[in-house]
C-alpha cells in the first residue's frame, strides 16, 4: 500500500495512465459527477456524467423513508441537482417549462465540458419501465407539488417518466449515447426484477427514440439473454462490465459470450469496472481483474466456437477485435 501511494504521488496525472497500460486498456469511460478537478488524462479517460438527478426535482422524502440505502441514493441526487442548478446560476424553477429549459441548458453544458455520453443508474432507485404521460400531466404534477413535502408516489412517477423521455430526446439532439445500468447492486435500494432490461422495451420500440443509442451496462445480469435479444434492435448495445467481469469466473462468462457472439457480435462492447473496494484493493486491482477475466472468457468462447466448427480462426480473430475495440470505437468515435 505504501508503495502504491508513493507511485501515485510520484506519477501524478500519469499514474492512472500506467494502470491502464498494465491492464492493456486504451480508453476508459468515467461515470462521475465531474472531471474538472480529477487527476486524469482526458485523452485516455472519457467523461460520462450521471443525469438521473434531473428525474427527481421534487421532495424525495417518500423514497428516502424506504431504507438507509434509498436515503443515501436520493440525498446524492438532490445534491447533484443543486450542483447543476448552481452551474447555470439559477434556483429551483417555479414553472415546469422553466425547469425543462434549465435541464436542456444544463445538458448542453455537460457536453461542452467534455461529456461523450450520459449515464442513468435509475434501475437502482425504481423499475426501468417508463410510461408515456403527457406534458400536461407532468406540468401539473411539478407545479402542484414543487413546494410540497408530500408527493404521492404514483404522481411523482408520472413526472419522472416524462422527464426520462424528455432527457432522451434532448441528449439525442446533442449526439450523446445513453448508458443504462441494469442488474443488481449492493444494498437494499433496488428491485432486481425492476432492473430487468425488458422493462425498457416500450422505450426501445418507440420510433421517436430510433436515433438514440442505448448501451445496456453490465449486460443485463442476471438477464443476459434478454439483453442480447434487445440488442437485435439497431440502436441497442450490450456491455458486460461490473457483475459479469468482476464476479463471474472466465468459464461462466465464456458461456454468455458464446451465446452473445452467436446472435449479435457487432453489438457487444467490452467492459470492465474500476471499483475502490478498500485501501488494499482499489481501481488498480479491479481494472486488471475485470479486464483479465473478460479477455480470458472471450478467448475461451472463441476457441470453443472454432473447435465446434462455428467459425474458423480468422473469423474468431475478427470477432475478438470487434468486441475488444472496433464496436466501441465506432460507437463513441474513438481511434
C-alpha positions as CSV (number, residue, x, y, z in Angstrom):
1,X,0.0,0.0,0.0
2,X,2.8,2.4,0.8
3,X,4.5,1.7,-2.5
4,X,1.2,2.3,-4.3
5,X,0.8,5.7,-2.6
6,X,4.4,6.6,-3.5
7,X,3.8,5.7,-7.1
8,X,0.6,7.7,-7.2
9,X,2.2,10.7,-5.7
10,X,5.3,10.5,-8.0
11,X,3.5,9.9,-11.3
12,X,0.6,12.4,-10.7
13,X,-1.8,12.5,-13.7
14,X,0.1,9.8,-15.5
15,X,-0.4,7.3,-12.6
16,X,-3.7,6.0,-13.9
17,X,-2.4,6.0,-17.4
18,X,0.1,3.5,-16.1
19,X,-2.7,1.5,-14.6
20,X,-4.5,1.4,-17.9
21,X,-1.3,0.4,-19.7
22,X,-0.7,-2.5,-17.3
23,X,-4.3,-3.7,-17.9
24,X,-3.8,-3.2,-21.7
25,X,-6.7,-0.8,-21.8
26,X,-6.6,2.1,-24.3
27,X,-9.5,4.2,-23.2
28,X,-11.7,4.1,-20.0
29,X,-15.1,5.7,-19.5
30,X,-15.5,7.5,-16.2
31,X,-19.0,7.7,-14.6
32,X,-18.8,10.7,-12.3
33,X,-20.4,14.0,-11.5
34,X,-17.5,15.9,-12.8
35,X,-13.9,15.7,-14.2
36,X,-12.6,19.3,-13.8
37,X,-10.5,18.5,-10.7
38,X,-9.8,14.9,-11.4
39,X,-6.1,14.0,-12.0
40,X,-6.9,12.2,-15.2
41,X,-5.5,12.3,-18.8
42,X,-8.6,13.3,-20.7
43,X,-7.3,11.6,-23.9
44,X,-7.4,8.3,-22.0
45,X,-10.3,8.9,-19.6
46,X,-13.6,9.9,-21.2
47,X,-16.3,11.5,-19.1
48,X,-19.8,10.1,-18.8
49,X,-21.9,12.1,-16.3
50,X,-24.8,10.8,-14.3
51,X,-28.0,12.6,-15.2
52,X,-30.6,10.8,-13.0
53,X,-30.8,13.9,-10.8
54,X,-32.9,15.6,-13.4
55,X,-35.6,13.0,-12.8
56,X,-36.1,13.9,-9.1
57,X,-36.8,17.6,-8.8
58,X,-39.5,17.3,-6.1
59,X,-39.3,16.4,-2.4
60,X,-37.9,12.8,-2.2
61,X,-39.0,12.0,1.4
62,X,-41.3,9.2,0.2
63,X,-38.2,7.4,-1.2
64,X,-35.7,8.3,1.5
65,X,-38.1,6.7,4.1
66,X,-37.8,3.3,2.5
67,X,-34.4,2.4,3.9
68,X,-30.9,3.7,4.5
69,X,-29.6,2.9,1.0
70,X,-32.5,4.8,-0.6
71,X,-31.8,7.7,1.7
72,X,-28.2,7.8,0.6
73,X,-29.1,7.5,-3.1
74,X,-31.8,10.2,-3.1
75,X,-29.8,12.6,-1.0
76,X,-27.0,12.3,-3.5
77,X,-29.4,13.0,-6.4
78,X,-30.6,16.1,-4.6
79,X,-27.1,17.4,-4.1
80,X,-26.2,16.7,-7.7
81,X,-29.3,18.6,-8.9
82,X,-28.4,21.5,-6.7
83,X,-24.9,21.5,-8.3
84,X,-26.4,21.5,-11.8
85,X,-28.7,24.4,-10.8
86,X,-25.7,26.4,-9.4
87,X,-23.7,25.8,-12.6
88,X,-26.3,27.7,-14.6
89,X,-26.8,30.2,-11.8
90,X,-30.4,29.6,-11.1
91,X,-32.6,28.4,-8.3
92,X,-35.3,25.7,-8.5
93,X,-37.6,26.9,-11.3
94,X,-41.1,27.8,-10.3
95,X,-42.7,26.6,-13.6
96,X,-42.3,23.3,-15.4
97,X,-41.4,25.0,-18.7
98,X,-38.6,26.8,-16.9
99,X,-37.4,23.6,-15.4
100,X,-37.2,22.0,-18.8
101,X,-35.3,25.0,-20.1
102,X,-32.8,24.6,-17.2
103,X,-32.4,20.8,-17.9
104,X,-31.7,21.4,-21.6
105,X,-29.2,24.2,-20.9
106,X,-27.5,22.1,-18.3
107,X,-27.2,19.1,-20.6
108,X,-25.7,21.3,-23.3
109,X,-23.2,22.5,-20.7
110,X,-22.2,18.9,-19.8
111,X,-21.4,18.2,-23.5
112,X,-19.5,21.4,-23.8
113,X,-17.4,20.3,-20.7
114,X,-16.4,17.1,-22.5
115,X,-19.1,14.5,-21.9
116,X,-19.0,11.8,-24.6
117,X,-22.2,10.0,-23.3
118,X,-24.7,10.2,-20.4
119,X,-25.4,7.7,-17.7
120,X,-28.6,6.6,-16.0
121,X,-28.5,4.5,-12.8
122,X,-32.2,4.8,-12.3
123,X,-32.5,1.0,-12.0
124,X,-31.1,1.3,-8.5
125,X,-34.0,3.6,-7.5
126,X,-37.0,2.4,-9.4
127,X,-38.1,0.0,-12.1
128,X,-36.9,0.6,-15.6
129,X,-40.4,0.8,-17.0
130,X,-41.0,4.4,-18.2
131,X,-44.5,5.1,-19.4
132,X,-45.6,8.0,-21.7
133,X,-47.6,10.6,-19.7
134,X,-48.5,13.8,-21.4
135,X,-46.5,17.0,-20.9
136,X,-49.7,18.5,-19.4
137,X,-49.8,15.8,-16.8
138,X,-46.1,16.2,-15.9
139,X,-46.5,20.0,-15.7
140,X,-49.5,19.6,-13.3
141,X,-47.5,17.3,-11.0
142,X,-44.4,19.5,-11.0
143,X,-46.2,22.8,-10.4
144,X,-48.7,21.3,-7.8
145,X,-46.0,19.7,-5.7
146,X,-43.0,21.9,-6.3
147,X,-43.1,23.2,-2.7
148,X,-44.7,20.2,-1.1
149,X,-43.2,17.7,1.3
150,X,-45.9,15.1,0.5
151,X,-45.7,14.0,-3.1
152,X,-47.8,10.9,-4.0
153,X,-45.5,8.3,-5.4
154,X,-47.8,7.4,-8.4
155,X,-47.9,11.1,-9.5
156,X,-44.2,11.6,-8.9
157,X,-43.5,8.6,-11.1
158,X,-45.5,10.2,-13.9
159,X,-43.3,13.2,-13.7
160,X,-40.2,11.0,-13.7
161,X,-41.4,9.1,-16.8
162,X,-42.0,12.3,-18.8
163,X,-38.6,13.7,-17.7
164,X,-36.8,10.5,-18.7
165,X,-38.3,10.6,-22.2
166,X,-37.5,14.3,-22.5
167,X,-33.9,13.7,-21.5
168,X,-33.7,11.0,-24.2
169,X,-34.9,13.4,-26.8
170,X,-32.5,16.1,-25.7
171,X,-29.3,14.0,-25.5
172,X,-30.2,12.6,-28.9
173,X,-30.1,16.1,-30.3
174,X,-26.7,16.6,-28.6
175,X,-25.4,13.3,-30.2
176,X,-24.7,11.7,-26.8
177,X,-25.2,7.9,-26.4
178,X,-27.2,6.7,-23.4
179,X,-25.6,4.3,-20.9
180,X,-28.2,2.5,-18.7
181,X,-27.3,0.5,-15.6
182,X,-29.0,-2.8,-15.4
183,X,-29.0,-5.7,-12.9
184,X,-28.2,-5.7,-9.2
185,X,-26.2,-3.5,-6.9
186,X,-25.0,-3.8,-3.3
187,X,-27.6,-2.8,-0.7
188,X,-31.4,-2.7,-0.5
189,X,-32.3,0.3,-2.6
190,X,-33.2,-1.5,-5.7
191,X,-35.6,-4.2,-7.1
192,X,-33.8,-6.9,-9.0
193,X,-36.9,-7.6,-11.1
194,X,-37.2,-3.9,-11.8
195,X,-33.7,-3.8,-13.2
196,X,-34.6,-6.3,-16.0
197,X,-33.8,-4.5,-19.3
198,X,-37.0,-5.9,-20.8
199,X,-38.8,-3.1,-18.9
200,X,-37.2,-0.8,-21.4
201,X,-38.9,-2.5,-24.4
202,X,-41.6,0.2,-24.8
203,X,-38.9,2.8,-25.0
204,X,-36.7,0.8,-27.4
205,X,-39.7,0.1,-29.6
206,X,-40.8,3.8,-29.7
207,X,-40.0,5.3,-33.2
208,X,-39.2,8.7,-31.6
209,X,-36.1,7.2,-30.0
210,X,-34.9,5.3,-33.0
211,X,-31.9,7.7,-33.4
212,X,-31.0,7.3,-29.7
213,X,-28.1,5.0,-28.9
214,X,-28.6,2.8,-25.9
215,X,-25.9,0.8,-24.1
216,X,-27.1,-1.8,-21.5
217,X,-24.4,-1.7,-18.9
218,X,-23.5,-4.9,-17.0
219,X,-25.1,-6.9,-19.8
220,X,-28.5,-7.0,-18.0
221,X,-27.0,-9.5,-15.5
222,X,-28.7,-11.8,-14.5
223,X,-30.9,-11.2,-17.5
224,X,-28.2,-11.6,-20.1
225,X,-30.3,-13.5,-22.7
226,X,-32.9,-10.7,-22.6
227,X,-30.2,-8.1,-23.0
228,X,-28.7,-9.7,-26.1
229,X,-32.1,-10.2,-27.7
230,X,-32.8,-6.5,-27.1
231,X,-29.5,-5.8,-28.9
232,X,-31.2,-7.0,-32.1
233,X,-32.7,-3.5,-32.3
234,X,-30.5,-1.3,-34.5
235,X,-29.7,1.2,-31.7
236,X,-29.1,-1.1,-28.7
237,X,-25.7,-2.5,-27.4
238,X,-24.7,-4.7,-24.5
239,X,-21.6,-4.2,-22.3
240,X,-20.6,-6.9,-19.8
241,X,-18.9,-4.9,-17.1
242,X,-19.0,-5.0,-13.3
243,X,-21.1,-8.0,-12.1
244,X,-20.1,-10.0,-15.2
245,X,-16.4,-9.3,-15.5
246,X,-15.7,-8.8,-11.8
247,X,-17.8,-11.6,-10.2
248,X,-18.1,-14.4,-12.8
249,X,-15.3,-16.8,-13.4
250,X,-14.0,-16.9,-17.0
251,X,-15.7,-20.3,-17.9
252,X,-19.0,-19.0,-16.7
253,X,-18.6,-15.7,-18.6
254,X,-17.5,-17.6,-21.7
255,X,-20.8,-19.3,-21.9
256,X,-22.5,-15.9,-22.0
257,X,-20.1,-14.7,-24.7
258,X,-20.7,-17.7,-26.9
259,X,-24.5,-17.0,-26.9
260,X,-24.0,-13.3,-27.5
261,X,-21.5,-13.9,-30.3
262,X,-24.0,-16.2,-32.0
263,X,-26.6,-13.5,-32.1
264,X,-25.1,-10.0,-32.5
265,X,-21.3,-9.8,-32.3
266,X,-21.3,-6.3,-33.7
267,X,-23.4,-5.2,-30.7
268,X,-21.0,-6.3,-27.9
269,X,-18.8,-3.6,-26.2
270,X,-16.0,-4.9,-24.0
271,X,-16.3,-3.5,-20.4
272,X,-14.6,-3.8,-17.1
273,X,-15.1,-1.9,-13.9
274,X,-12.8,0.1,-11.6
275,X,-14.0,-0.1,-8.0
276,X,-12.4,1.0,-4.8
277,X,-13.2,-1.9,-2.5
278,X,-10.8,-1.0,0.3
279,X,-7.4,0.7,0.9
280,X,-5.8,-2.5,-0.2
281,X,-8.0,-3.3,-3.3
282,X,-8.5,-0.2,-5.4
283,X,-9.2,0.7,-9.0
284,X,-5.8,-0.6,-10.0
285,X,-6.6,-4.2,-9.0
286,X,-10.2,-4.2,-10.1
287,X,-9.3,-2.8,-13.6
288,X,-6.8,-5.6,-14.0
289,X,-9.1,-8.3,-12.7
290,X,-12.1,-7.4,-14.8
291,X,-10.0,-7.0,-18.0
292,X,-8.2,-10.3,-17.4
293,X,-11.5,-12.1,-16.7
294,X,-13.2,-10.6,-19.7
295,X,-10.3,-11.4,-22.1
296,X,-9.9,-15.0,-20.8
297,X,-13.7,-15.6,-21.2
298,X,-13.7,-14.2,-24.7
299,X,-10.7,-16.3,-25.7
300,X,-12.4,-19.4,-24.2
301,X,-15.7,-18.7,-26.1
302,X,-14.0,-18.1,-29.4
303,X,-11.7,-21.2,-29.1
304,X,-14.7,-23.4,-28.4
305,X,-16.5,-21.9,-31.4
306,X,-13.5,-22.7,-33.6
307,X,-13.4,-26.3,-32.2
308,X,-17.1,-26.7,-32.8
309,X,-16.8,-25.5,-36.4
310,X,-18.9,-22.4,-35.9
311,X,-16.1,-20.2,-37.2
312,X,-12.5,-20.5,-38.4
313,X,-9.5,-18.9,-36.7
314,X,-9.5,-15.9,-38.9
315,X,-13.2,-15.2,-38.2
316,X,-12.6,-15.7,-34.5
317,X,-9.8,-13.1,-34.5
318,X,-12.2,-10.7,-36.4
319,X,-14.9,-11.2,-33.7
320,X,-12.4,-10.6,-30.9
321,X,-11.3,-7.3,-32.5
322,X,-15.0,-6.3,-32.9
323,X,-15.7,-6.9,-29.2
324,X,-12.4,-5.6,-27.8
325,X,-12.1,-2.5,-29.9
326,X,-14.0,-1.9,-33.2
327,X,-17.5,-1.8,-31.9
328,X,-16.8,0.7,-29.1
329,X,-14.5,2.8,-31.4
330,X,-17.3,3.1,-34.0
331,X,-20.0,3.9,-31.5
332,X,-18.1,6.5,-29.5
333,X,-16.0,7.9,-32.4
334,X,-12.6,6.7,-31.0
335,X,-9.5,5.9,-32.9
